[in-house]
């Protein structure tokens, strides 16, 4: 099913082939052997195509961190209590979380969103309230949300990006906070890839063997009870997803529709990207995998999306932390393309013959 145009602003356009060709040609004339900067070169060409500019620049970096709770926590799938979600939202707002530190490090602004926290956080400076409901229902017992709620989450995510564009947004990362959210993400991955939960489920917040077993069983029950349709991404989101996952998917779609690249974070953000690509396959070229999560199923999810991660640091925190670090690589790729001298500009002989 196609997502309503109103949710993403417009149809996601194809990348600009002329800008990519010009960027590729420039890369081949820079003062280096062709291809010697490896994936930085490919990344610069992709960004040129996204922006429609042979020498793109990145200034405004935005990380939208969305929070939501999950009814499946009742199955004993997390090592931490649900109350941590609301407490971490406060930590984000106070600037004390890992994502705040890394955002400051790379010069990005953080937007904190309540998509469905079970607690009433109340009005707070800097908090964007888009609460669909106080947490999803238990996906192991029935649908996590209604189809209407899934659409609301998607629309809310898109609206946040529309708002942030007015403040400057050149590249987007989406992060999350939600105790128990690796469980719906595993279910989403299983629904789309067809792989069994036992091959995809990881330890999340650090559950022991018993917790991991309960998670695998919860996901398996959720898939059996709900029968999510992989050809209908909204159905997958509604039956086994989360409000913050829907918000992230909507944000990614809106960013792509406006010609902005999306730096995909870890396991949960990648589940959201799968929902987004399920809705609009043309979004895929706008995605950049920031890093490989330590969560077991992340590689299979990236393979399904056709993405290769930039970093592999054994991280599994979420919040947008891996994507934040990879902002620096995107900036570096653009700067090499636009600021490095060509052989002609440097007065060097040899052209693109290499060395």
Buried (B, 14 or more C-beta within 10 A) or exposed (E): EEBEEEBBBEEBBEBBEEBBBBBBEBBBBBBBEBEEBEEBBBBBBBBBBBBBBBBBBBEBBBBBBBBBBBBBBBBBBBBBEBEBBBBBBBBBBEEEBBBBEBBEEBEBBBBBBBBBBBBEBEEBEEBBEBBBBBBBBBBBBEBBBBBEBBBBBBBBBBBBBBEBBEEEBBBBBBBBBBBBBBBBBBBBBBBBBEBEBBBBBBBBBEBEEEBBBBBBBBBBBBBEBBEBEBEBBBBBBBBBBBBBBBBBBBBBBBBBBBBBBBBBBBBBBBBBBBBBBBBBEBBBBBBBBBBBBBBBBBBBBBEBBEBEBBBEEEBBBBBBBBBBBBBBBBBBBBBBBBEBEBBEEEEEEEEBEEE
